[in-house]
Amino acid sequence: MGTSADNALAESFNSALKREVLQDRKVFDNHLVCRREVFYWCTRYNTHRLHTWCGYLSPDDYEAAA
C-alpha cells in the first residue's frame, strides 16, 4: 500500500521533468522528440545533476561513494 510520501517523490520528479524539459512549451513537436528529450533528461538526472538530498552529488556519484 502506498503512502503520501511515495506520491510526493513522484510529484517532485514529474515537476522537475516538466519544468526542465518542456520549459515554456505545452507539448513536444512529435513523439520521437519527446522520447529523446525525456531519455536525455533522465540520464542527466541520474548521472550529472546535483541533488540536495545526497550532499550535492549526482545519484551515481553518491551510490559509488557508498
A tleap script that builds the chain and sets N, CA, C and O, in Angstrom:
source leaprc.protein.ff14SB
mol = sequence {
  NMET GLY THR SER ALA ASP ASN ALA LEU ALA
  GLU SER PHE ASN SER ALA LEU LYS ARG GLU
  VAL LEU GLN ASP ARG LYS VAL PHE ASP ASN
  HIE LEU VAL CYS ARG ARG GLU VAL PHE TYR
  TRP CYS THR ARG TYR ASN THR HIE ARG LEU
  HIE THR TRP CYS GLY TYR LEU SER PRO ASP
  ASP TYR GLU ALA ALA CALA
}
set mol.1.N position { 0.838 -1.175 0.000 }
set mol.1.CA position { 0.000 0.000 0.000 }
set mol.1.C position { 0.886 1.243 0.000 }
set mol.1.O position { 1.808 1.339 0.809 }
set mol.2.N position { 0.623 2.180 -0.882 }
set mol.2.CA position { 1.421 3.391 -0.999 }
set mol.2.C position { 1.136 4.394 0.104 }
set mol.2.O position { 0.099 4.344 0.765 }
set mol.3.N position { 2.065 5.289 0.282 }
set mol.3.CA position { 1.902 6.360 1.263 }
set mol.3.C position { 1.962 7.701 0.542 }
set mol.3.O position { 2.333 7.775 -0.629 }
set mol.4.N position { 1.593 8.753 1.255 }
set mol.4.CA position { 1.656 10.080 0.649 }
set mol.4.C position { 3.090 10.474 0.327 }
set mol.4.O position { 3.324 11.255 -0.595 }
set mol.5.N position { 4.055 9.942 1.075 }
set mol.5.CA position { 5.465 10.232 0.791 }
set mol.5.C position { 5.866 9.667 -0.572 }
set mol.5.O position { 6.649 10.284 -1.295 }
set mol.6.N position { 5.332 8.494 -0.924 }
set mol.6.CA position { 5.606 7.921 -2.244 }
set mol.6.C position { 5.092 8.857 -3.327 }
set mol.6.O position { 5.777 9.095 -4.322 }
set mol.7.N position { 3.908 9.379 -3.140 }
set mol.7.CA position { 3.305 10.282 -4.118 }
set mol.7.C position { 4.098 11.585 -4.201 }
set mol.7.O position { 4.275 12.124 -5.293 }
set mol.8.N position { 4.574 12.095 -3.080 }
set mol.8.CA position { 5.339 13.343 -3.071 }
set mol.8.C position { 6.621 13.198 -3.884 }
set mol.8.O position { 7.004 14.118 -4.606 }
set mol.9.N position { 7.278 12.064 -3.774 }
set mol.9.CA position { 8.505 11.824 -4.539 }
set mol.9.C position { 8.207 11.816 -6.038 }
set mol.9.O position { 8.919 12.440 -6.824 }
set mol.10.N position { 7.149 11.104 -6.425 }
set mol.10.CA position { 6.773 11.053 -7.839 }
set mol.10.C position { 6.374 12.432 -8.346 }
set mol.10.O position { 6.740 12.816 -9.457 }
set mol.11.N position { 5.630 13.175 -7.545 }
set mol.11.CA position { 5.207 14.522 -7.949 }
set mol.11.C position { 6.414 15.441 -8.118 }
set mol.11.O position { 6.454 16.240 -9.054 }
set mol.12.N position { 7.388 15.339 -7.234 }
set mol.12.CA position { 8.590 16.157 -7.323 }
set mol.12.C position { 9.376 15.829 -8.586 }
set mol.12.O position { 9.840 16.731 -9.284 }
set mol.13.N position { 9.527 14.537 -8.880 }
set mol.13.CA position { 10.240 14.099 -10.080 }
set mol.13.C position { 9.534 14.610 -11.337 }
set mol.13.O position { 10.165 15.173 -12.231 }
set mol.14.N position { 8.214 14.405 -11.391 }
set mol.14.CA position { 7.449 14.847 -12.558 }
set mol.14.C position { 7.495 16.359 -12.727 }
set mol.14.O position { 7.570 16.857 -13.851 }
set mol.15.N position { 7.451 17.082 -11.635 }
set mol.15.CA position { 7.517 18.542 -11.695 }
set mol.15.C position { 8.853 18.997 -12.265 }
set mol.15.O position { 8.898 19.882 -13.120 }
set mol.16.N position { 9.939 18.395 -11.794 }
set mol.16.CA position { 11.271 18.746 -12.300 }
set mol.16.C position { 11.387 18.400 -13.788 }
set mol.16.O position { 11.934 19.178 -14.570 }
set mol.17.N position { 10.874 17.243 -14.166 }
set mol.17.CA position { 10.907 16.836 -15.570 }
set mol.17.C position { 10.173 17.847 -16.443 }
set mol.17.O position { 10.709 18.294 -17.458 }
set mol.18.N position { 8.969 18.206 -16.065 }
set mol.18.CA position { 8.187 19.158 -16.857 }
set mol.18.C position { 8.861 20.524 -16.910 }
set mol.18.O position { 8.932 21.147 -17.970 }
set mol.19.N position { 9.350 20.984 -15.775 }
set mol.19.CA position { 9.969 22.313 -15.710 }
set mol.19.C position { 11.243 22.375 -16.554 }
set mol.19.O position { 11.458 23.346 -17.279 }
set mol.20.N position { 12.077 21.355 -16.465 }
set mol.20.CA position { 13.377 21.398 -17.118 }
set mol.20.C position { 13.351 20.943 -18.574 }
set mol.20.O position { 14.204 21.363 -19.355 }
set mol.21.N position { 12.404 20.105 -18.959 }
set mol.21.CA position { 12.367 19.614 -20.336 }
set mol.21.C position { 11.389 20.425 -21.179 }
set mol.21.O position { 11.747 20.903 -22.255 }
set mol.22.N position { 10.177 20.582 -20.706 }
set mol.22.CA position { 9.194 21.325 -21.501 }
set mol.22.C position { 9.459 22.823 -21.490 }
set mol.22.O position { 9.222 23.505 -22.487 }
set mol.23.N position { 9.945 23.334 -20.378 }
set mol.23.CA position { 10.182 24.759 -20.189 }
set mol.23.C position { 8.920 25.538 -20.528 }
set mol.23.O position { 7.926 25.388 -19.819 }
set mol.24.N position { 8.903 26.352 -21.558 }
set mol.24.CA position { 7.726 27.170 -21.862 }
set mol.24.C position { 6.786 26.531 -22.886 }
set mol.24.O position { 5.773 27.130 -23.246 }
set mol.25.N position { 7.105 25.339 -23.352 }
set mol.25.CA position { 6.242 24.664 -24.328 }
set mol.25.C position { 5.111 23.924 -23.617 }
set mol.25.O position { 5.239 23.569 -22.445 }
set mol.26.N position { 4.026 23.695 -24.311 }
set mol.26.CA position { 2.926 22.899 -23.756 }
set mol.26.C position { 3.006 21.450 -24.235 }
set mol.26.O position { 2.576 20.537 -23.530 }
set mol.27.N position { 3.550 21.242 -25.419 }
set mol.27.CA position { 3.671 19.896 -25.996 }
set mol.27.C position { 4.999 19.783 -26.734 }
set mol.27.O position { 5.638 20.790 -27.040 }
set mol.28.N position { 5.406 18.556 -27.015 }
set mol.28.CA position { 6.590 18.304 -27.834 }
set mol.28.C position { 6.217 18.375 -29.306 }
set mol.28.O position { 5.045 18.272 -29.669 }
set mol.29.N position { 7.221 18.551 -30.142 }
set mol.29.CA position { 6.980 18.628 -31.586 }
set mol.29.C position { 6.405 17.324 -32.134 }
set mol.29.O position { 5.504 17.341 -32.973 }
set mol.30.N position { 6.931 16.191 -31.656 }
set mol.30.CA position { 6.421 14.886 -32.070 }
set mol.30.C position { 6.863 13.840 -31.055 }
set mol.30.O position { 7.597 14.144 -30.114 }
set mol.31.N position { 6.410 12.610 -31.253 }
set mol.31.CA position { 6.681 11.521 -30.311 }
set mol.31.C position { 8.176 11.234 -30.178 }
set mol.31.O position { 8.668 11.000 -29.075 }
set mol.32.N position { 8.888 11.250 -31.286 }
set mol.32.CA position { 10.323 10.955 -31.270 }
set mol.32.C position { 11.097 12.013 -30.480 }
set mol.32.O position { 11.991 11.677 -29.703 }
set mol.33.N position { 10.761 13.266 -30.673 }
set mol.33.CA position { 11.411 14.351 -29.932 }
set mol.33.C position { 11.140 14.191 -28.440 }
set mol.33.O position { 12.039 14.383 -27.620 }
set mol.34.N position { 9.920 13.845 -28.090 }
set mol.34.CA position { 9.556 13.631 -26.683 }
set mol.34.C position { 10.407 12.527 -26.068 }
set mol.34.O position { 11.010 12.720 -25.013 }
set mol.35.N position { 10.456 11.384 -26.715 }
set mol.35.CA position { 11.226 10.252 -26.187 }
set mol.35.C position { 12.698 10.599 -26.026 }
set mol.35.O position { 13.311 10.267 -25.011 }
set mol.36.N position { 13.270 11.270 -27.032 }
set mol.36.CA position { 14.689 11.626 -26.997 }
set mol.36.C position { 14.982 12.592 -25.855 }
set mol.36.O position { 15.929 12.384 -25.097 }
set mol.37.N position { 14.184 13.637 -25.727 }
set mol.37.CA position { 14.437 14.642 -24.700 }
set mol.37.C position { 14.212 14.100 -23.293 }
set mol.37.O position { 14.968 14.433 -22.380 }
set mol.38.N position { 13.186 13.270 -23.099 }
set mol.38.CA position { 12.942 12.683 -21.776 }
set mol.38.C position { 14.055 11.698 -21.429 }
set mol.38.O position { 14.522 11.674 -20.290 }
set mol.39.N position { 14.487 10.884 -22.396 }
set mol.39.CA position { 15.587 9.953 -22.149 }
set mol.39.C position { 16.864 10.710 -21.772 }
set mol.39.O position { 17.548 10.345 -20.816 }
set mol.40.N position { 17.180 11.762 -22.526 }
set mol.40.CA position { 18.373 12.566 -22.240 }
set mol.40.C position { 18.277 13.172 -20.838 }
set mol.40.O position { 19.252 13.162 -20.087 }
set mol.41.N position { 17.110 13.694 -20.489 }
set mol.41.CA position { 16.941 14.322 -19.172 }
set mol.41.C position { 17.084 13.292 -18.053 }
set mol.41.O position { 17.752 13.559 -17.054 }
set mol.42.N position { 16.468 12.121 -18.208 }
set mol.42.CA position { 16.563 11.083 -17.167 }
set mol.42.C position { 18.007 10.624 -16.982 }
set mol.42.O position { 18.454 10.396 -15.858 }
set mol.43.N position { 18.726 10.492 -18.086 }
set mol.43.CA position { 20.138 10.117 -17.995 }
set mol.43.C position { 20.928 11.190 -17.253 }
set mol.43.O position { 21.724 10.877 -16.369 }
set mol.44.N position { 20.710 12.445 -17.609 }
set mol.44.CA position { 21.389 13.559 -16.934 }
set mol.44.C position { 20.982 13.643 -15.467 }
set mol.44.O position { 21.818 13.924 -14.608 }
set mol.45.N position { 19.715 13.405 -15.176 }
set mol.45.CA position { 19.192 13.474 -13.807 }
set mol.45.C position { 19.944 12.516 -12.889 }
set mol.45.O position { 20.205 12.842 -11.731 }
set mol.46.N position { 20.291 11.339 -13.398 }
set mol.46.CA position { 20.949 10.331 -12.573 }
set mol.46.C position { 22.469 10.353 -12.641 }
set mol.46.O position { 23.128 9.793 -11.765 }
set mol.47.N position { 23.039 10.987 -13.659 }
set mol.47.CA position { 24.495 10.914 -13.797 }
set mol.47.C position { 25.217 12.235 -13.567 }
set mol.47.O position { 26.380 12.230 -13.163 }
set mol.48.N position { 24.559 13.367 -13.812 }
set mol.48.CA position { 25.251 14.653 -13.704 }
set mol.48.C position { 24.565 15.665 -12.801 }
set mol.48.O position { 25.237 16.484 -12.173 }
set mol.49.N position { 23.248 15.624 -12.723 }
set mol.49.CA position { 22.510 16.642 -11.983 }
set mol.49.C position { 22.757 16.485 -10.484 }
set mol.49.O position { 22.632 15.384 -9.946 }
set mol.50.N position { 23.103 17.568 -9.818 }
set mol.50.CA position { 23.384 17.531 -8.387 }
set mol.50.C position { 22.084 17.591 -7.601 }
set mol.50.O position { 21.162 18.323 -7.960 }
set mol.51.N position { 22.018 16.809 -6.517 }
set mol.51.CA position { 20.818 16.720 -5.696 }
set mol.51.C position { 21.143 17.099 -4.257 }
set mol.51.O position { 22.184 16.712 -3.727 }
set mol.52.N position { 20.260 17.848 -3.633 }
set mol.52.CA position { 20.494 18.270 -2.244 }
set mol.52.C position { 20.442 17.089 -1.287 }
set mol.52.O position { 21.186 17.059 -0.306 }
set mol.53.N position { 19.581 16.119 -1.553 }
set mol.53.CA position { 19.406 15.011 -0.614 }
set mol.53.C position { 20.649 14.147 -0.478 }
set mol.53.O position { 20.769 13.409 0.500 }
set mol.54.N position { 21.574 14.211 -1.420 }
set mol.54.CA position { 22.783 13.381 -1.325 }
set mol.54.C position { 24.047 14.244 -1.281 }
set mol.54.O position { 25.084 13.892 -1.843 }
set mol.55.N position { 23.927 15.386 -0.593 }
set mol.55.CA position { 25.097 16.228 -0.375 }
set mol.55.C position { 25.623 16.899 -1.622 }
set mol.55.O position { 26.833 17.068 -1.774 }
set mol.56.N position { 24.731 17.282 -2.517 }
set mol.56.CA position { 25.102 17.956 -3.770 }
set mol.56.C position { 26.030 17.107 -4.631 }
set mol.56.O position { 26.992 17.603 -5.219 }
set mol.57.N position { 25.716 15.814 -4.691 }
set mol.57.CA position { 26.372 14.884 -5.609 }
set mol.57.C position { 25.320 14.392 -6.594 }
set mol.57.O position { 24.121 14.523 -6.348 }
set mol.58.N position { 25.766 13.831 -7.697 }
set mol.58.CA position { 24.806 13.146 -8.576 }
set mol.58.C position { 24.467 11.815 -7.924 }
set mol.58.O position { 25.273 11.297 -7.151 }
set mol.59.N position { 23.294 11.239 -8.209 }
set mol.59.CA position { 22.972 9.937 -7.623 }
set mol.59.C position { 24.009 8.863 -7.947 }
set mol.59.O position { 24.299 8.022 -7.095 }
set mol.60.N position { 24.573 8.869 -9.155 }
set mol.60.CA position { 25.604 7.898 -9.498 }
set mol.60.C position { 26.829 8.053 -8.612 }
set mol.60.O position { 27.369 7.061 -8.124 }
set mol.61.N position { 27.277 9.297 -8.396 }
set mol.61.CA position { 28.450 9.532 -7.542 }
set mol.61.C position { 28.156 9.151 -6.087 }
set mol.61.O position { 29.016 8.605 -5.396 }
set mol.62.N position { 26.952 9.438 -5.637 }
set mol.62.CA position { 26.545 9.103 -4.276 }
set mol.62.C position { 26.575 7.582 -4.061 }
set mol.62.O position { 27.099 7.100 -3.057 }
set mol.63.N position { 26.009 6.837 -5.014 }
set mol.63.CA position { 25.994 5.380 -4.912 }
set mol.63.C position { 27.409 4.822 -4.982 }
set mol.63.O position { 27.723 3.864 -4.275 }
set mol.64.N position { 28.260 5.392 -5.809 }
set mol.64.CA position { 29.632 4.893 -5.937 }
set mol.64.C position { 30.425 5.119 -4.659 }
set mol.64.O position { 31.315 4.336 -4.331 }
set mol.65.N position { 30.104 6.191 -3.934 }
set mol.65.CA position { 30.828 6.501 -2.697 }
set mol.65.C position { 30.350 5.649 -1.527 }
set mol.65.O position { 31.061 5.520 -0.530 }
set mol.66.N position { 29.168 5.069 -1.630 }
set mol.66.CA position { 28.597 4.286 -0.520 }
set mol.66.C position { 29.252 2.933 -0.361 }
set mol.66.O position { 28.878 2.167 0.527 }
savepdb mol mol.pdb
quit
